[in-house]
Amino acid sequence: MARKTKKIKAAGKYRTRSGISVRKKYNAVESKQRKKQICPYCKGRVIRHSKGIWSCKKCGKKFASNAYYIE
């Protein structure tokens, strides 16, 4: 049996009620957020504590950056 819709990645949970432009933006942010984030100081792993507050597991530095991913 054929599939009726395309695979929509993480935004599939919103179905059609949100609109395609919102779901595309959500997919862009979600794919960046789920990747491993790297510390700009020592190149170690970074974890997110809250919106824009990050800390490195290796060097222990705490710093601010973007809300969902580091650039």
Secondary structure, 3 states (H helix, E strand, C coil): CCCCCCCCHHHHHHCCCCCHHHHHHHHHHHHHHCCCCECCCCCCEEEEEECCEEEECCCCCEEECCCCCCC
